[in-house]
């Protein structure tokens, strides 16, 4: 017998001959599904804060007089190019989850709640509408009721409670906590007595207090200020001494008379990157006010960020020489504290200039910055941005 004939039965010994054309495949183990993962499941809460989501109804109110707006027009009004842009879709979905808008076919319209937020008949109507919008999200409402106005615990315990008590998925709990706390801070600015306390949360969930080196010196006592307006005016000015009194007694009432909510850097400094916090407030602001007195380096740095963000800025200064030559063609208010009645005149001028800055933004933005574009966003002009 040949060697080939002997090899065949040995190779097949103890094994069934394989069928021709059939390939053996290895059995694969089934993937273990994490019960705490929400992959593939719809989000039950907004991915954007209430303050960010309000951009949608605000644009409908400002650009289309509150009438239903085609989504193709809305996307460019908000600052994006394509309706399919995931950022726009998330923002629109968030506005819908807060109950501010509703989408029908190719149009987006304001709800009654959205109207009360962007075009209220009184500050109290706005604050009540904002609270109702927050509570429109069942998860937010449930967590708020659970704590019943008491302080939210520290980070680890808060996150664990969200997962164990409210079934917030582990891979989404950080986002939930961030948005939830941002909303509470926003609501407390409008109605401090009717919102859960967030003071004791740590850095990762809510910032702490103003760093000691950022606290202005000789600051007069501050009365808690209840927010009235959605649009903000970010104020860039030196801290300490008389500047703090100017801010409280002249700048703040003047800005409110113009229909904006004043915000100054020392009111927001917390743990974390100072520059990031300032940049965030500059981006959110509708208009800005800069006191160039003394040629303060921090003010000029913030001013550069403001121009990069294509924001209209109104300038004040105690001396015309403190205003750089390249900026003197923009809106500048020169005041002299030696003149009688200088404070009331300055206050009125600030209010008038701020109103005019919104009517004619091109006169408050240096020419090179007016028509800059940002990647992935619609062309911005005259102070409008996403």
C-alpha positions as CSV (number, residue, x, y, z in Angstrom):
1,X,0.0,0.0,0.0
2,X,1.3,3.4,-0.9
3,X,2.2,6.0,1.7
4,X,-0.7,8.2,0.4
5,X,-3.2,5.5,1.0
6,X,-2.1,5.0,4.5
7,X,-2.1,8.7,5.3
8,X,-5.8,9.2,4.4
9,X,-7.4,7.0,7.1
10,X,-5.0,8.3,9.8
11,X,-5.9,11.9,9.1
12,X,-9.6,11.1,9.3
13,X,-9.3,9.0,12.4
14,X,-11.7,10.1,15.1
15,X,-13.1,12.9,13.0
16,X,-16.1,13.2,10.7
17,X,-15.1,14.1,7.2
18,X,-15.9,17.7,6.4
19,X,-18.5,18.4,3.8
20,X,-17.3,20.0,0.7
21,X,-18.2,23.7,0.4
22,X,-19.0,24.1,4.1
23,X,-16.7,26.3,6.2
24,X,-16.6,25.8,9.9
25,X,-17.1,29.0,11.9
26,X,-16.2,29.7,15.5
27,X,-19.0,30.4,17.9
28,X,-18.9,34.0,19.1
29,X,-19.9,35.0,22.6
30,X,-22.8,37.4,22.9
31,X,-21.8,40.9,23.9
32,X,-22.7,41.7,27.5
33,X,-25.1,44.6,27.6
34,X,-24.4,47.1,30.4
35,X,-27.8,47.7,32.1
36,X,-26.6,51.2,33.1
37,X,-25.8,52.2,29.5
38,X,-28.3,54.2,27.4
39,X,-26.5,53.6,24.1
40,X,-29.1,53.7,21.2
41,X,-31.9,54.9,23.5
42,X,-33.5,58.4,23.1
43,X,-32.5,61.2,25.5
44,X,-35.2,61.9,28.1
45,X,-33.7,65.3,29.0
46,X,-32.3,68.2,27.0
47,X,-28.6,68.2,26.0
48,X,-28.6,72.0,26.3
49,X,-29.3,74.3,29.2
50,X,-32.5,76.3,29.4
51,X,-30.5,79.5,28.8
52,X,-29.0,78.1,25.6
53,X,-32.3,76.7,24.4
54,X,-34.0,80.1,24.7
55,X,-31.9,81.2,21.6
56,X,-34.5,79.4,19.5
57,X,-37.7,81.2,20.7
58,X,-35.7,84.5,20.9
59,X,-34.8,84.3,17.2
60,X,-38.4,83.6,16.3
61,X,-39.6,86.6,18.3
62,X,-36.9,89.0,17.0
63,X,-36.6,87.9,13.4
64,X,-40.2,86.9,12.6
65,X,-42.2,88.9,15.1
66,X,-43.1,85.7,17.0
67,X,-44.9,84.1,14.0
68,X,-44.1,80.5,12.9
69,X,-40.7,80.5,11.2
70,X,-39.5,78.2,8.5
71,X,-36.8,75.9,9.8
72,X,-34.5,76.8,6.9
73,X,-34.6,80.5,8.0
74,X,-34.4,79.6,11.7
75,X,-31.1,77.7,11.3
76,X,-29.3,80.7,9.7
77,X,-30.9,83.0,12.3
78,X,-29.4,81.0,15.1
79,X,-26.0,80.9,13.3
80,X,-25.6,77.6,11.5
81,X,-25.6,76.7,7.9
82,X,-27.4,73.4,7.6
83,X,-30.6,72.1,9.2
84,X,-28.9,68.7,9.5
85,X,-26.1,70.2,11.7
86,X,-26.3,68.2,14.9
87,X,-25.7,71.3,17.1
88,X,-28.7,73.0,15.6
89,X,-30.8,69.8,15.9
90,X,-29.8,69.4,19.6
91,X,-30.7,73.0,20.3
92,X,-34.0,72.7,18.6
93,X,-34.8,69.5,20.3
94,X,-33.9,71.0,23.7
95,X,-36.2,74.0,23.1
96,X,-39.0,71.6,22.3
97,X,-38.3,69.5,25.4
98,X,-38.5,72.6,27.6
99,X,-41.9,73.3,26.0
100,X,-40.7,76.6,24.4
101,X,-41.5,75.8,20.8
102,X,-43.2,73.2,18.7
103,X,-42.3,71.9,15.2
104,X,-45.0,71.3,12.6
105,X,-43.7,70.1,9.2
106,X,-41.1,72.6,8.0
107,X,-41.9,75.4,10.5
108,X,-41.2,76.1,14.2
109,X,-43.6,78.1,16.3
110,X,-43.6,79.6,19.7
111,X,-45.8,78.0,22.4
112,X,-47.6,80.0,25.0
113,X,-44.8,79.2,27.4
114,X,-42.2,80.4,24.9
115,X,-44.0,83.6,24.4
116,X,-44.1,84.2,28.2
117,X,-40.3,83.7,28.3
118,X,-39.3,85.9,25.4
119,X,-42.1,88.5,25.3
120,X,-43.6,88.7,28.8
121,X,-45.8,91.5,30.1
122,X,-43.9,91.6,33.4
123,X,-40.7,90.3,35.0
124,X,-42.7,88.0,37.2
125,X,-44.4,86.4,34.2
126,X,-41.0,85.6,32.7
127,X,-39.6,84.1,36.0
128,X,-42.7,81.9,36.3
129,X,-42.5,80.8,32.7
130,X,-38.8,79.9,33.0
131,X,-39.6,77.8,36.1
132,X,-42.4,76.1,34.2
133,X,-40.1,75.4,31.3
134,X,-37.6,73.8,33.6
135,X,-40.3,71.6,35.1
136,X,-41.5,70.6,31.7
137,X,-38.7,68.1,31.7
138,X,-40.0,65.3,34.0
139,X,-36.5,64.2,35.0
140,X,-35.6,67.7,36.2
141,X,-38.9,68.1,38.0
142,X,-38.5,64.8,39.8
143,X,-35.0,65.6,41.0
144,X,-36.0,69.0,42.1
145,X,-39.0,67.6,44.1
146,X,-36.8,65.0,45.6
147,X,-34.5,67.6,47.2
148,X,-37.4,69.8,48.1
149,X,-35.5,73.1,48.1
150,X,-32.7,71.7,50.2
151,X,-29.0,71.9,49.2
152,X,-27.9,69.3,46.7
153,X,-25.1,67.0,48.1
154,X,-21.6,66.8,47.0
155,X,-20.7,65.5,43.5
156,X,-20.3,61.7,44.1
157,X,-23.4,61.4,46.2
158,X,-25.4,63.5,43.8
159,X,-24.4,61.5,40.8
160,X,-25.0,58.2,42.6
161,X,-28.5,59.4,43.6
162,X,-29.3,60.3,40.0
163,X,-28.5,56.8,38.8
164,X,-30.0,54.9,41.7
165,X,-33.2,56.9,42.5
166,X,-34.0,58.3,39.0
167,X,-32.5,55.7,36.6
168,X,-30.3,58.3,34.8
169,X,-27.9,56.2,32.8
170,X,-24.3,56.1,34.0
171,X,-23.0,57.3,30.6
172,X,-25.3,60.3,30.7
173,X,-25.3,61.2,34.4
174,X,-22.5,63.8,34.1
175,X,-24.3,65.6,31.4
176,X,-27.6,65.5,33.4
177,X,-25.9,67.0,36.5
178,X,-24.2,69.7,34.5
179,X,-27.3,70.8,32.7
180,X,-29.5,70.5,35.8
181,X,-27.2,72.7,37.9
182,X,-26.7,75.3,35.2
183,X,-30.5,75.5,35.0
184,X,-30.8,76.0,38.8
185,X,-28.3,78.8,38.7
186,X,-30.1,80.5,35.8
187,X,-33.5,80.2,37.5
188,X,-32.1,81.5,40.9
189,X,-31.0,84.7,39.2
190,X,-34.6,85.4,38.3
191,X,-36.3,84.1,41.5
192,X,-33.9,83.2,44.3
193,X,-36.6,82.1,46.7
194,X,-38.3,79.5,44.5
195,X,-35.4,77.2,43.4
196,X,-33.4,74.4,45.0
197,X,-30.2,75.5,46.7
198,X,-27.0,74.6,44.8
199,X,-24.5,76.2,47.0
200,X,-22.8,73.2,48.4
201,X,-21.9,71.4,45.1
202,X,-18.2,71.0,44.3
203,X,-16.1,72.2,41.4
204,X,-17.1,69.6,38.9
205,X,-20.8,70.3,39.3
206,X,-21.0,73.9,40.4
207,X,-18.3,76.5,40.9
208,X,-17.3,77.8,44.2
209,X,-16.8,81.4,45.3
210,X,-14.8,84.3,44.0
211,X,-11.0,83.7,44.4
212,X,-9.5,86.0,47.1
213,X,-7.2,87.6,44.6
214,X,-10.2,88.6,42.4
215,X,-12.2,90.3,45.0
216,X,-12.3,94.0,44.4
217,X,-11.0,96.3,47.2
218,X,-13.2,99.0,48.8
219,X,-16.3,97.4,47.4
220,X,-19.5,98.9,48.8
221,X,-22.1,96.5,50.1
222,X,-24.0,94.8,47.4
223,X,-27.7,94.2,47.5
224,X,-28.8,90.9,45.9
225,X,-29.9,91.7,42.3
226,X,-32.9,89.8,40.8
227,X,-32.4,89.3,37.1
228,X,-35.1,90.7,34.8
229,X,-33.8,90.5,31.2
230,X,-32.7,87.6,29.0
231,X,-30.2,89.7,27.0
232,X,-27.0,90.6,28.9
233,X,-24.5,93.5,28.7
234,X,-21.1,92.4,29.8
235,X,-19.2,95.3,31.5
236,X,-15.4,95.5,31.1
237,X,-13.9,97.9,33.6
238,X,-11.3,98.1,36.4
239,X,-12.2,96.8,39.9
240,X,-12.0,98.4,43.3
241,X,-12.2,101.9,44.7
242,X,-14.6,104.3,43.0
243,X,-15.1,102.0,40.0
244,X,-17.2,99.6,42.0
245,X,-19.5,102.5,43.1
246,X,-19.8,103.7,39.5
247,X,-20.8,100.2,38.5
248,X,-23.5,99.9,41.1
249,X,-24.9,103.4,41.1
250,X,-24.5,104.5,37.4
251,X,-23.7,101.6,35.1
252,X,-26.1,99.0,36.4
253,X,-29.3,101.2,36.4
254,X,-28.3,102.7,33.0
255,X,-27.9,99.2,31.5
256,X,-31.2,98.1,32.9
257,X,-32.9,101.2,31.5
258,X,-31.7,100.1,28.1
259,X,-33.3,96.7,28.5
260,X,-30.2,94.5,29.3
261,X,-29.0,92.6,32.3
262,X,-25.6,93.9,33.5
263,X,-22.8,91.3,34.2
264,X,-19.3,92.1,35.4
265,X,-16.4,89.7,35.6
266,X,-16.1,89.8,39.4
267,X,-19.7,88.6,39.6
268,X,-18.9,85.4,37.8
269,X,-15.3,84.5,38.8
270,X,-15.3,80.9,40.1
271,X,-12.9,78.0,40.2
272,X,-11.7,77.0,36.8
273,X,-10.3,79.0,33.9
274,X,-11.0,82.7,34.3
275,X,-10.5,83.3,30.6
276,X,-13.0,80.6,29.6
277,X,-15.6,82.1,31.9
278,X,-15.0,85.6,30.5
279,X,-15.1,84.3,26.9
280,X,-18.4,82.5,27.7
281,X,-20.0,85.7,29.0
282,X,-18.7,87.7,26.1
283,X,-20.3,85.2,23.7
284,X,-23.6,85.3,25.5
285,X,-23.8,89.1,25.7
286,X,-25.9,91.0,23.3
287,X,-23.9,94.2,23.8
288,X,-20.8,95.2,25.8
289,X,-19.7,98.2,27.8
290,X,-16.0,99.1,28.3
291,X,-14.6,101.7,30.6
292,X,-11.1,102.4,29.3
293,X,-10.2,104.8,32.1
294,X,-6.6,104.2,33.2
295,X,-5.8,101.9,30.2
296,X,-6.3,98.8,32.3
297,X,-4.6,95.8,30.7
298,X,-7.4,93.3,31.6
299,X,-10.0,95.6,30.1
300,X,-8.1,95.8,26.8
301,X,-7.6,92.0,26.7
302,X,-11.3,91.5,27.2
303,X,-12.0,94.1,24.6
304,X,-9.9,92.2,22.1
305,X,-12.0,89.0,22.8
306,X,-15.1,91.1,22.3
307,X,-14.1,92.3,18.9
308,X,-13.0,88.7,17.9
309,X,-16.6,87.6,18.9
310,X,-18.0,90.4,16.6
311,X,-19.9,92.1,19.5
312,X,-20.9,95.7,19.5
313,X,-19.1,97.6,22.3
314,X,-19.9,101.0,23.8
315,X,-16.9,102.8,25.4
316,X,-16.7,105.2,28.3
317,X,-13.6,106.9,29.7
318,X,-12.7,109.7,32.1
319,X,-10.1,110.9,29.6
320,X,-10.1,110.9,25.9
321,X,-6.4,110.1,25.9
322,X,-7.2,106.7,27.5
323,X,-9.1,105.8,24.3
324,X,-6.8,104.3,21.6
325,X,-6.7,106.3,18.5
326,X,-8.0,103.3,16.4
327,X,-11.2,103.1,18.5
328,X,-12.2,106.8,18.7
329,X,-14.4,106.5,15.6
330,X,-16.6,104.1,17.5
331,X,-19.2,104.9,20.2
332,X,-17.3,106.6,23.0
333,X,-18.7,108.5,26.0
334,X,-16.2,110.9,27.7
335,X,-17.2,111.9,31.2
336,X,-15.6,114.4,33.6
337,X,-16.3,113.9,37.3
338,X,-15.5,117.6,38.0
339,X,-18.5,118.7,36.1
340,X,-21.8,119.3,37.9
341,X,-24.5,116.5,37.3
342,X,-21.9,114.4,35.5
343,X,-23.4,111.1,37.0
344,X,-27.0,111.6,35.7
345,X,-25.7,112.6,32.3
346,X,-23.4,109.6,32.1
347,X,-26.2,107.3,33.1
348,X,-28.5,108.7,30.4
349,X,-25.7,108.6,27.8
350,X,-25.0,105.0,28.5
351,X,-28.6,104.0,28.1
352,X,-28.9,105.9,24.8
353,X,-25.7,104.6,23.4
354,X,-26.6,101.0,24.3
355,X,-29.9,101.3,22.5
356,X,-28.3,102.8,19.5
357,X,-25.6,100.2,19.4
358,X,-28.3,97.5,18.9
359,X,-30.0,99.5,16.2
360,X,-26.8,100.2,14.4
361,X,-24.2,97.6,15.4
362,X,-21.8,98.6,12.6
363,X,-21.0,101.8,14.4
364,X,-19.8,99.8,17.5
365,X,-17.8,97.0,15.8
366,X,-14.4,97.7,14.1
367,X,-14.7,97.1,10.3
368,X,-12.4,94.1,9.9
369,X,-14.5,92.1,12.4
370,X,-17.9,92.7,11.0
371,X,-18.1,90.1,8.3
372,X,-15.9,87.3,9.6
373,X,-17.1,83.8,9.2
374,X,-16.6,80.8,11.5
375,X,-16.2,77.3,10.3
376,X,-19.5,75.3,10.1
377,X,-21.6,78.4,10.8
378,X,-23.4,80.9,8.6
379,X,-21.7,84.2,7.8
380,X,-22.0,86.6,10.7
381,X,-22.4,90.3,10.4
382,X,-23.2,93.3,12.5
383,X,-22.6,91.6,15.8
384,X,-24.8,88.5,15.2
385,X,-23.2,85.1,15.9
386,X,-24.2,81.7,17.0
